[in-house]
Amino acid sequence: MTLYRNAVLCAQQENWEFAAAALDAAYRNLPPAELSVEECRTLKLHSDELAVVGQQLPCLAPTLQLFSRFLTISA
């Protein structure tokens, strides 16, 4: 979760390079499918930042999986 938080913090500071690196590492270390419901709820509060940073990654699949998780916990 720390890497996800770092990605959000870097995005809020508009440090896009570090935000992208942190989010990429977060996806590799803790894939969206392995996040708990509570972790998803926490991250969902920062969905705007995560969406912007996720678009900068070479592969959109993990970001789409993350947002899919957000939708399933909202249902």
PyMOL Python script that loads the backbone (N, CA, C, O; Angstrom):
from pymol import cmd

cmd.read_pdbstr("""\
ATOM      1  N   MET A   1       0.827  -1.205   0.000  1.00  0.00           N
ATOM      2  CA  MET A   1       0.000   0.000   0.000  1.00  0.00           C
ATOM      3  C   MET A   1       0.860   1.253   0.000  1.00  0.00           C
ATOM      4  O   MET A   1       0.441   2.290  -0.514  1.00  0.00           O
ATOM      5  N   THR A   2       2.043   1.172   0.562  1.00  0.00           N
ATOM      6  CA  THR A   2       2.908   2.346   0.637  1.00  0.00           C
ATOM      7  C   THR A   2       3.231   2.885  -0.744  1.00  0.00           C
ATOM      8  O   THR A   2       3.259   4.100  -0.944  1.00  0.00           O
ATOM      9  N   LEU A   3       3.475   1.998  -1.698  1.00  0.00           N
ATOM     10  CA  LEU A   3       3.794   2.454  -3.050  1.00  0.00           C
ATOM     11  C   LEU A   3       2.600   3.145  -3.709  1.00  0.00           C
ATOM     12  O   LEU A   3       2.774   4.117  -4.445  1.00  0.00           O
ATOM     13  N   TYR A   4       1.396   2.649  -3.451  1.00  0.00           N
ATOM     14  CA  TYR A   4       0.204   3.318  -3.963  1.00  0.00           C
ATOM     15  C   TYR A   4       0.102   4.719  -3.366  1.00  0.00           C
ATOM     16  O   TYR A   4      -0.179   5.684  -4.077  1.00  0.00           O
ATOM     17  N   ARG A   5       0.332   4.824  -2.054  1.00  0.00           N
ATOM     18  CA  ARG A   5       0.272   6.134  -1.392  1.00  0.00           C
ATOM     19  C   ARG A   5       1.341   7.082  -1.937  1.00  0.00           C
ATOM     20  O   ARG A   5       1.086   8.270  -2.137  1.00  0.00           O
ATOM     21  N   ASN A   6       2.542   6.543  -2.177  1.00  0.00           N
ATOM     22  CA  ASN A   6       3.610   7.363  -2.743  1.00  0.00           C
ATOM     23  C   ASN A   6       3.235   7.871  -4.126  1.00  0.00           C
ATOM     24  O   ASN A   6       3.522   9.018  -4.468  1.00  0.00           O
ATOM     25  N   ALA A   7       2.601   7.027  -4.916  1.00  0.00           N
ATOM     26  CA  ALA A   7       2.163   7.441  -6.244  1.00  0.00           C
ATOM     27  C   ALA A   7       1.168   8.600  -6.149  1.00  0.00           C
ATOM     28  O   ALA A   7       1.248   9.561  -6.913  1.00  0.00           O
ATOM     29  N   VAL A   8       0.246   8.501  -5.220  1.00  0.00           N
ATOM     30  CA  VAL A   8      -0.751   9.558  -5.028  1.00  0.00           C
ATOM     31  C   VAL A   8      -0.073  10.845  -4.573  1.00  0.00           C
ATOM     32  O   VAL A   8      -0.358  11.919  -5.103  1.00  0.00           O
ATOM     33  N   LEU A   9       0.819  10.743  -3.597  1.00  0.00           N
ATOM     34  CA  LEU A   9       1.504  11.933  -3.093  1.00  0.00           C
ATOM     35  C   LEU A   9       2.326  12.610  -4.184  1.00  0.00           C
ATOM     36  O   LEU A   9       2.305  13.835  -4.310  1.00  0.00           O
ATOM     37  N   CYS A  10       3.039  11.828  -4.961  1.00  0.00           N
ATOM     38  CA  CYS A  10       3.833  12.393  -6.062  1.00  0.00           C
ATOM     39  C   CYS A  10       2.931  13.045  -7.103  1.00  0.00           C
ATOM     40  O   CYS A  10       3.269  14.096  -7.647  1.00  0.00           O
ATOM     41  N   ALA A  11       1.800  12.436  -7.381  1.00  0.00           N
ATOM     42  CA  ALA A  11       0.857  13.021  -8.346  1.00  0.00           C
ATOM     43  C   ALA A  11       0.314  14.345  -7.820  1.00  0.00           C
ATOM     44  O   ALA A  11       0.178  15.306  -8.578  1.00  0.00           O
ATOM     45  N   GLN A  12       0.006  14.401  -6.538  1.00  0.00           N
ATOM     46  CA  GLN A  12      -0.502  15.639  -5.961  1.00  0.00           C
ATOM     47  C   GLN A  12       0.534  16.757  -6.027  1.00  0.00           C
ATOM     48  O   GLN A  12       0.184  17.937  -6.060  1.00  0.00           O
ATOM     49  N   GLN A  13       1.804  16.380  -6.047  1.00  0.00           N
ATOM     50  CA  GLN A  13       2.890  17.351  -6.172  1.00  0.00           C
ATOM     51  C   GLN A  13       3.298  17.558  -7.628  1.00  0.00           C
ATOM     52  O   GLN A  13       4.249  18.281  -7.923  1.00  0.00           O
ATOM     53  N   GLU A  14       2.567  16.914  -8.530  1.00  0.00           N
ATOM     54  CA  GLU A  14       2.814  16.971  -9.968  1.00  0.00           C
ATOM     55  C   GLU A  14       4.206  16.476 -10.338  1.00  0.00           C
ATOM     56  O   GLU A  14       4.826  16.963 -11.283  1.00  0.00           O
ATOM     57  N   ASN A  15       4.675  15.512  -9.584  1.00  0.00           N
ATOM     58  CA  ASN A  15       5.939  14.854  -9.875  1.00  0.00           C
ATOM     59  C   ASN A  15       5.597  13.559 -10.608  1.00  0.00           C
ATOM     60  O   ASN A  15       5.628  12.469 -10.036  1.00  0.00           O
ATOM     61  N   TRP A  16       5.273  13.710 -11.889  1.00  0.00           N
ATOM     62  CA  TRP A  16       4.683  12.624 -12.670  1.00  0.00           C
ATOM     63  C   TRP A  16       5.624  11.451 -12.872  1.00  0.00           C
ATOM     64  O   TRP A  16       5.188  10.300 -12.873  1.00  0.00           O
ATOM     65  N   GLU A  17       6.905  11.727 -13.042  1.00  0.00           N
ATOM     66  CA  GLU A  17       7.864  10.638 -13.271  1.00  0.00           C
ATOM     67  C   GLU A  17       7.928   9.710 -12.056  1.00  0.00           C
ATOM     68  O   GLU A  17       7.874   8.489 -12.202  1.00  0.00           O
ATOM     69  N   PHE A  18       8.042  10.284 -10.870  1.00  0.00           N
ATOM     70  CA  PHE A  18       8.090   9.462  -9.656  1.00  0.00           C
ATOM     71  C   PHE A  18       6.741   8.818  -9.366  1.00  0.00           C
ATOM     72  O   PHE A  18       6.680   7.692  -8.872  1.00  0.00           O
ATOM     73  N   ALA A  19       5.668   9.527  -9.670  1.00  0.00           N
ATOM     74  CA  ALA A  19       4.334   8.957  -9.467  1.00  0.00           C
ATOM     75  C   ALA A  19       4.152   7.712 -10.333  1.00  0.00           C
ATOM     76  O   ALA A  19       3.648   6.689  -9.868  1.00  0.00           O
ATOM     77  N   ALA A  20       4.562   7.809 -11.584  1.00  0.00           N
ATOM     78  CA  ALA A  20       4.438   6.670 -12.491  1.00  0.00           C
ATOM     79  C   ALA A  20       5.315   5.506 -12.037  1.00  0.00           C
ATOM     80  O   ALA A  20       4.890   4.352 -12.086  1.00  0.00           O
ATOM     81  N   ALA A  21       6.522   5.800 -11.601  1.00  0.00           N
ATOM     82  CA  ALA A  21       7.421   4.739 -11.127  1.00  0.00           C
ATOM     83  C   ALA A  21       6.847   4.058  -9.887  1.00  0.00           C
ATOM     84  O   ALA A  21       6.910   2.835  -9.760  1.00  0.00           O
ATOM     85  N   ALA A  22       6.287   4.850  -8.976  1.00  0.00           N
ATOM     86  CA  ALA A  22       5.710   4.279  -7.752  1.00  0.00           C
ATOM     87  C   ALA A  22       4.484   3.427  -8.065  1.00  0.00           C
ATOM     88  O   ALA A  22       4.312   2.351  -7.493  1.00  0.00           O
ATOM     89  N   LEU A  23       3.633   3.904  -8.971  1.00  0.00           N
ATOM     90  CA  LEU A  23       2.432   3.137  -9.304  1.00  0.00           C
ATOM     91  C   LEU A  23       2.797   1.851 -10.032  1.00  0.00           C
ATOM     92  O   LEU A  23       2.203   0.803  -9.777  1.00  0.00           O
ATOM     93  N   ASP A  24       3.761   1.923 -10.927  1.00  0.00           N
ATOM     94  CA  ASP A  24       4.212   0.714 -11.623  1.00  0.00           C
ATOM     95  C   ASP A  24       4.745  -0.310 -10.617  1.00  0.00           C
ATOM     96  O   ASP A  24       4.438  -1.498 -10.711  1.00  0.00           O
ATOM     97  N   ALA A  25       5.536   0.154  -9.665  1.00  0.00           N
ATOM     98  CA  ALA A  25       6.065  -0.750  -8.628  1.00  0.00           C
ATOM     99  C   ALA A  25       4.936  -1.292  -7.753  1.00  0.00           C
ATOM    100  O   ALA A  25       4.957  -2.457  -7.356  1.00  0.00           O
ATOM    101  N   ALA A  26       3.956  -0.447  -7.455  1.00  0.00           N
ATOM    102  CA  ALA A  26       2.814  -0.891  -6.642  1.00  0.00           C
ATOM    103  C   ALA A  26       2.061  -2.016  -7.345  1.00  0.00           C
ATOM    104  O   ALA A  26       1.704  -3.017  -6.725  1.00  0.00           O
ATOM    105  N   TYR A  27       1.826  -1.844  -8.631  1.00  0.00           N
ATOM    106  CA  TYR A  27       1.116  -2.878  -9.387  1.00  0.00           C
ATOM    107  C   TYR A  27       1.886  -4.198  -9.388  1.00  0.00           C
ATOM    108  O   TYR A  27       1.280  -5.268  -9.327  1.00  0.00           O
ATOM    109  N   ARG A  28       3.219  -4.130  -9.457  1.00  0.00           N
ATOM    110  CA  ARG A  28       4.022  -5.356  -9.463  1.00  0.00           C
ATOM    111  C   ARG A  28       4.074  -6.010  -8.086  1.00  0.00           C
ATOM    112  O   ARG A  28       4.047  -7.236  -7.978  1.00  0.00           O
ATOM    113  N   ASN A  29       4.149  -5.192  -7.031  1.00  0.00           N
ATOM    114  CA  ASN A  29       4.278  -5.742  -5.674  1.00  0.00           C
ATOM    115  C   ASN A  29       2.953  -6.132  -5.041  1.00  0.00           C
ATOM    116  O   ASN A  29       2.893  -7.077  -4.254  1.00  0.00           O
ATOM    117  N   LEU A  30       1.898  -5.416  -5.377  1.00  0.00           N
ATOM    118  CA  LEU A  30       0.572  -5.701  -4.824  1.00  0.00           C
ATOM    119  C   LEU A  30      -0.464  -5.435  -5.924  1.00  0.00           C
ATOM    120  O   LEU A  30      -1.057  -4.357  -5.975  1.00  0.00           O
ATOM    121  N   PRO A  31      -0.676  -6.419  -6.798  1.00  0.00           N
ATOM    122  CA  PRO A  31      -1.609  -6.230  -7.916  1.00  0.00           C
ATOM    123  C   PRO A  31      -3.004  -5.855  -7.419  1.00  0.00           C
ATOM    124  O   PRO A  31      -3.395  -6.239  -6.316  1.00  0.00           O
ATOM    125  N   PRO A  32      -3.750  -5.111  -8.225  1.00  0.00           N
ATOM    126  CA  PRO A  32      -5.096  -4.693  -7.826  1.00  0.00           C
ATOM    127  C   PRO A  32      -5.989  -5.839  -7.356  1.00  0.00           C
ATOM    128  O   PRO A  32      -6.803  -5.656  -6.450  1.00  0.00           O
ATOM    129  N   ALA A  33      -5.848  -6.995  -7.950  1.00  0.00           N
ATOM    130  CA  ALA A  33      -6.685  -8.140  -7.559  1.00  0.00           C
ATOM    131  C   ALA A  33      -6.400  -8.605  -6.131  1.00  0.00           C
ATOM    132  O   ALA A  33      -7.238  -9.265  -5.517  1.00  0.00           O
ATOM    133  N   GLU A  34      -5.238  -8.270  -5.606  1.00  0.00           N
ATOM    134  CA  GLU A  34      -4.860  -8.705  -4.266  1.00  0.00           C
ATOM    135  C   GLU A  34      -5.147  -7.664  -3.182  1.00  0.00           C
ATOM    136  O   GLU A  34      -4.930  -7.923  -1.998  1.00  0.00           O
ATOM    137  N   LEU A  35      -5.629  -6.498  -3.583  1.00  0.00           N
ATOM    138  CA  LEU A  35      -5.960  -5.465  -2.605  1.00  0.00           C
ATOM    139  C   LEU A  35      -7.206  -5.860  -1.818  1.00  0.00           C
ATOM    140  O   LEU A  35      -8.147  -6.428  -2.372  1.00  0.00           O
ATOM    141  N   SER A  36      -7.204  -5.560  -0.542  1.00  0.00           N
ATOM    142  CA  SER A  36      -8.393  -5.821   0.272  1.00  0.00           C
ATOM    143  C   SER A  36      -9.474  -4.797  -0.061  1.00  0.00           C
ATOM    144  O   SER A  36      -9.204  -3.776  -0.693  1.00  0.00           O
ATOM    145  N   VAL A  37     -10.681  -5.079   0.365  1.00  0.00           N
ATOM    146  CA  VAL A  37     -11.789  -4.144   0.152  1.00  0.00           C
ATOM    147  C   VAL A  37     -11.479  -2.812   0.826  1.00  0.00           C
ATOM    148  O   VAL A  37     -11.737  -1.753   0.255  1.00  0.00           O
ATOM    149  N   GLU A  38     -10.940  -2.857   2.010  1.00  0.00           N
ATOM    150  CA  GLU A  38     -10.607  -1.627   2.737  1.00  0.00           C
ATOM    151  C   GLU A  38      -9.520  -0.840   2.011  1.00  0.00           C
ATOM    152  O   GLU A  38      -9.595   0.386   1.932  1.00  0.00           O
ATOM    153  N   GLU A  39      -8.516  -1.528   1.483  1.00  0.00           N
ATOM    154  CA  GLU A  39      -7.467  -0.849   0.715  1.00  0.00           C
ATOM    155  C   GLU A  39      -8.055  -0.195  -0.535  1.00  0.00           C
ATOM    156  O   GLU A  39      -7.677   0.921  -0.890  1.00  0.00           O
ATOM    157  N   CYS A  40      -8.972  -0.883  -1.193  1.00  0.00           N
ATOM    158  CA  CYS A  40      -9.629  -0.312  -2.371  1.00  0.00           C
ATOM    159  C   CYS A  40     -10.431   0.932  -2.003  1.00  0.00           C
ATOM    160  O   CYS A  40     -10.416   1.927  -2.728  1.00  0.00           O
ATOM    161  N   ARG A  41     -11.117   0.870  -0.893  1.00  0.00           N
ATOM    162  CA  ARG A  41     -11.896   2.043  -0.458  1.00  0.00           C
ATOM    163  C   ARG A  41     -10.988   3.232  -0.190  1.00  0.00           C
ATOM    164  O   ARG A  41     -11.325   4.367  -0.527  1.00  0.00           O
ATOM    165  N   THR A  42      -9.853   2.975   0.409  1.00  0.00           N
ATOM    166  CA  THR A  42      -8.891   4.040   0.687  1.00  0.00           C
ATOM    167  C   THR A  42      -8.352   4.635  -0.613  1.00  0.00           C
ATOM    168  O   THR A  42      -8.286   5.854  -0.771  1.00  0.00           O
ATOM    169  N   LEU A  43      -7.969   3.759  -1.536  1.00  0.00           N
ATOM    170  CA  LEU A  43      -7.417   4.229  -2.805  1.00  0.00           C
ATOM    171  C   LEU A  43      -8.460   4.929  -3.673  1.00  0.00           C
ATOM    172  O   LEU A  43      -8.135   5.843  -4.431  1.00  0.00           O
ATOM    173  N   LYS A  44      -9.693   4.501  -3.557  1.00  0.00           N
ATOM    174  CA  LYS A  44     -10.758   5.099  -4.369  1.00  0.00           C
ATOM    175  C   LYS A  44     -10.897   6.594  -4.091  1.00  0.00           C
ATOM    176  O   LYS A  44     -11.323   7.349  -4.964  1.00  0.00           O
ATOM    177  N   LEU A  45     -10.547   7.018  -2.899  1.00  0.00           N
ATOM    178  CA  LEU A  45     -10.585   8.444  -2.569  1.00  0.00           C
ATOM    179  C   LEU A  45      -9.617   9.250  -3.428  1.00  0.00           C
ATOM    180  O   LEU A  45      -9.747  10.468  -3.548  1.00  0.00           O
ATOM    181  N   HIS A  46      -8.652   8.563  -4.019  1.00  0.00           N
ATOM    182  CA  HIS A  46      -7.635   9.213  -4.843  1.00  0.00           C
ATOM    183  C   HIS A  46      -7.709   8.737  -6.297  1.00  0.00           C
ATOM    184  O   HIS A  46      -6.700   8.692  -7.000  1.00  0.00           O
ATOM    185  N   SER A  47      -8.897   8.390  -6.724  1.00  0.00           N
ATOM    186  CA  SER A  47      -9.048   7.824  -8.071  1.00  0.00           C
ATOM    187  C   SER A  47      -8.632   8.801  -9.165  1.00  0.00           C
ATOM    188  O   SER A  47      -8.127   8.372 -10.202  1.00  0.00           O
ATOM    189  N   ASP A  48      -8.829  10.094  -8.963  1.00  0.00           N
ATOM    190  CA  ASP A  48      -8.418  11.065  -9.990  1.00  0.00           C
ATOM    191  C   ASP A  48      -6.909  11.005 -10.219  1.00  0.00           C
ATOM    192  O   ASP A  48      -6.446  10.922 -11.356  1.00  0.00           O
ATOM    193  N   GLU A  49      -6.156  11.047  -9.134  1.00  0.00           N
ATOM    194  CA  GLU A  49      -4.701  10.994  -9.251  1.00  0.00           C
ATOM    195  C   GLU A  49      -4.250   9.671  -9.864  1.00  0.00           C
ATOM    196  O   GLU A  49      -3.382   9.647 -10.736  1.00  0.00           O
ATOM    197  N   LEU A  50      -4.842   8.581  -9.406  1.00  0.00           N
ATOM    198  CA  LEU A  50      -4.452   7.269  -9.914  1.00  0.00           C
ATOM    199  C   LEU A  50      -4.787   7.113 -11.404  1.00  0.00           C
ATOM    200  O   LEU A  50      -4.052   6.460 -12.143  1.00  0.00           O
ATOM    201  N   ALA A  51      -5.876   7.703 -11.829  1.00  0.00           N
ATOM    202  CA  ALA A  51      -6.249   7.627 -13.249  1.00  0.00           C
ATOM    203  C   ALA A  51      -5.244   8.379 -14.114  1.00  0.00           C
ATOM    204  O   ALA A  51      -4.824   7.882 -15.158  1.00  0.00           O
ATOM    205  N   VAL A  52      -4.863   9.570 -13.682  1.00  0.00           N
ATOM    206  CA  VAL A  52      -3.906  10.364 -14.461  1.00  0.00           C
ATOM    207  C   VAL A  52      -2.562   9.658 -14.538  1.00  0.00           C
ATOM    208  O   VAL A  52      -1.967   9.562 -15.612  1.00  0.00           O
ATOM    209  N   VAL A  53      -2.089   9.170 -13.417  1.00  0.00           N
ATOM    210  CA  VAL A  53      -0.791   8.487 -13.400  1.00  0.00           C
ATOM    211  C   VAL A  53      -0.871   7.171 -14.164  1.00  0.00           C
ATOM    212  O   VAL A  53       0.051   6.832 -14.906  1.00  0.00           O
ATOM    213  N   GLY A  54      -1.948   6.435 -13.996  1.00  0.00           N
ATOM    214  CA  GLY A  54      -2.095   5.160 -14.683  1.00  0.00           C
ATOM    215  C   GLY A  54      -2.062   5.279 -16.195  1.00  0.00           C
ATOM    216  O   GLY A  54      -1.630   4.354 -16.883  1.00  0.00           O
ATOM    217  N   GLN A  55      -2.514   6.412 -16.718  1.00  0.00           N
ATOM    218  CA  GLN A  55      -2.491   6.634 -18.168  1.00  0.00           C
ATOM    219  C   GLN A  55      -1.074   6.814 -18.694  1.00  0.00           C
ATOM    220  O   GLN A  55      -0.835   6.674 -19.893  1.00  0.00           O
ATOM    221  N   GLN A  56      -0.147   7.119 -17.818  1.00  0.00           N
ATOM    222  CA  GLN A  56       1.241   7.340 -18.239  1.00  0.00           C
ATOM    223  C   GLN A  56       2.050   6.049 -18.297  1.00  0.00           C
ATOM    224  O   GLN A  56       3.178   6.040 -18.789  1.00  0.00           O
ATOM    225  N   LEU A  57       1.478   4.967 -17.798  1.00  0.00           N
ATOM    226  CA  LEU A  57       2.191   3.691 -17.797  1.00  0.00           C
ATOM    227  C   LEU A  57       2.062   3.017 -19.161  1.00  0.00           C
ATOM    228  O   LEU A  57       1.079   3.232 -19.871  1.00  0.00           O
ATOM    229  N   PRO A  58       3.046   2.205 -19.528  1.00  0.00           N
ATOM    230  CA  PRO A  58       2.995   1.552 -20.839  1.00  0.00           C
ATOM    231  C   PRO A  58       1.842   0.562 -20.988  1.00  0.00           C
ATOM    232  O   PRO A  58       1.391   0.301 -22.103  1.00  0.00           O
ATOM    233  N   CYS A  59       1.368   0.018 -19.889  1.00  0.00           N
ATOM    234  CA  CYS A  59       0.265  -0.947 -19.934  1.00  0.00           C
ATOM    235  C   CYS A  59      -0.883  -0.438 -19.073  1.00  0.00           C
ATOM    236  O   CYS A  59      -0.696  -0.154 -17.890  1.00  0.00           O
ATOM    237  N   LEU A  60      -2.059  -0.322 -19.658  1.00  0.00           N
ATOM    238  CA  LEU A  60      -3.227   0.183 -18.934  1.00  0.00           C
ATOM    239  C   LEU A  60      -3.967  -0.907 -18.148  1.00  0.00           C
ATOM    240  O   LEU A  60      -4.825  -0.599 -17.320  1.00  0.00           O
ATOM    241  N   ALA A  61      -3.643  -2.155 -18.401  1.00  0.00           N
ATOM    242  CA  ALA A  61      -4.392  -3.262 -17.784  1.00  0.00           C
ATOM    243  C   ALA A  61      -4.464  -3.173 -16.255  1.00  0.00           C
ATOM    244  O   ALA A  61      -5.552  -3.340 -15.704  1.00  0.00           O
ATOM    245  N   PRO A  62      -3.354  -2.917 -15.540  1.00  0.00           N
ATOM    246  CA  PRO A  62      -3.471  -2.854 -14.081  1.00  0.00           C
ATOM    247  C   PRO A  62      -4.372  -1.706 -13.599  1.00  0.00           C
ATOM    248  O   PRO A  62      -5.101  -1.852 -12.618  1.00  0.00           O
ATOM    249  N   THR A  63      -4.313  -0.585 -14.287  1.00  0.00           N
ATOM    250  CA  THR A  63      -5.170   0.547 -13.904  1.00  0.00           C
ATOM    251  C   THR A  63      -6.630   0.210 -14.158  1.00  0.00           C
ATOM    252  O   THR A  63      -7.495   0.554 -13.353  1.00  0.00           O
ATOM    253  N   LEU A  64      -6.908  -0.452 -15.254  1.00  0.00           N
ATOM    254  CA  LEU A  64      -8.282  -0.876 -15.530  1.00  0.00           C
ATOM    255  C   LEU A  64      -8.757  -1.883 -14.491  1.00  0.00           C
ATOM    256  O   LEU A  64      -9.915  -1.852 -14.073  1.00  0.00           O
ATOM    257  N   GLN A  65      -7.870  -2.768 -14.078  1.00  0.00           N
ATOM    258  CA  GLN A  65      -8.224  -3.727 -13.027  1.00  0.00           C
ATOM    259  C   GLN A  65      -8.504  -3.014 -11.706  1.00  0.00           C
ATOM    260  O   GLN A  65      -9.427  -3.383 -10.981  1.00  0.00           O
ATOM    261  N   LEU A  66      -7.709  -2.000 -11.399  1.00  0.00           N
ATOM    262  CA  LEU A  66      -7.906  -1.247 -10.165  1.00  0.00           C
ATOM    263  C   LEU A  66      -9.263  -0.554 -10.171  1.00  0.00           C
ATOM    264  O   LEU A  66      -9.996  -0.603  -9.184  1.00  0.00           O
ATOM    265  N   PHE A  67      -9.590   0.085 -11.277  1.00  0.00           N
ATOM    266  CA  PHE A  67     -10.869   0.786 -11.347  1.00  0.00           C
ATOM    267  C   PHE A  67     -12.050  -0.188 -11.409  1.00  0.00           C
ATOM    268  O   PHE A  67     -13.152   0.139 -10.967  1.00  0.00           O
ATOM    269  N   SER A  68     -11.821  -1.358 -11.948  1.00  0.00           N
ATOM    270  CA  SER A  68     -12.846  -2.404 -11.908  1.00  0.00           C
ATOM    271  C   SER A  68     -13.123  -2.808 -10.470  1.00  0.00           C
ATOM    272  O   SER A  68     -14.273  -3.022 -10.086  1.00  0.00           O
ATOM    273  N   ARG A  69     -12.063  -2.911  -9.678  1.00  0.00           N
ATOM    274  CA  ARG A  69     -12.231  -3.219  -8.245  1.00  0.00           C
ATOM    275  C   ARG A  69     -13.022  -2.110  -7.551  1.00  0.00           C
ATOM    276  O   ARG A  69     -13.881  -2.384  -6.714  1.00  0.00           O
ATOM    277  N   PHE A  70     -12.729  -0.862  -7.902  1.00  0.00           N
ATOM    278  CA  PHE A  70     -13.475   0.260  -7.319  1.00  0.00           C
ATOM    279  C   PHE A  70     -14.973   0.105  -7.607  1.00  0.00           C
ATOM    280  O   PHE A  70     -15.809   0.329  -6.732  1.00  0.00           O
ATOM    281  N   LEU A  71     -15.292  -0.277  -8.830  1.00  0.00           N
ATOM    282  CA  LEU A  71     -16.705  -0.440  -9.214  1.00  0.00           C
ATOM    283  C   LEU A  71     -17.361  -1.585  -8.459  1.00  0.00           C
ATOM    284  O   LEU A  71     -18.520  -1.476  -8.057  1.00  0.00           O
ATOM    285  N   THR A  72     -16.637  -2.679  -8.260  1.00  0.00           N
ATOM    286  CA  THR A  72     -17.239  -3.826  -7.587  1.00  0.00           C
ATOM    287  C   THR A  72     -17.493  -3.552  -6.109  1.00  0.00           C
ATOM    288  O   THR A  72     -18.449  -4.083  -5.545  1.00  0.00           O
ATOM    289  N   ILE A  73     -16.666  -2.741  -5.478  1.00  0.00           N
ATOM    290  CA  ILE A  73     -16.918  -2.446  -4.067  1.00  0.00           C
ATOM    291  C   ILE A  73     -18.018  -1.397  -3.908  1.00  0.00           C
ATOM    292  O   ILE A  73     -18.613  -1.263  -2.838  1.00  0.00           O
ATOM    293  N   SER A  74     -18.277  -0.662  -4.979  1.00  0.00           N
ATOM    294  CA  SER A  74     -19.349   0.340  -4.934  1.00  0.00           C
ATOM    295  C   SER A  74     -20.726  -0.284  -5.125  1.00  0.00           C
ATOM    296  O   SER A  74     -21.743   0.272  -4.710  1.00  0.00           O
ATOM    297  N   ALA A  75     -20.736  -1.447  -5.758  1.00  0.00           N
ATOM    298  CA  ALA A  75     -22.020  -2.095  -6.077  1.00  0.00           C
ATOM    299  C   ALA A  75     -22.682  -2.701  -4.866  1.00  0.00           C
ATOM    300  O   ALA A  75     -23.763  -3.278  -4.977  1.00  0.00           O
TER     301      ALA A  75
END
""", "prot")
cmd.dss("prot")
cmd.show_as("cartoon", "prot")
cmd.util.cbc("prot")
cmd.orient("prot")
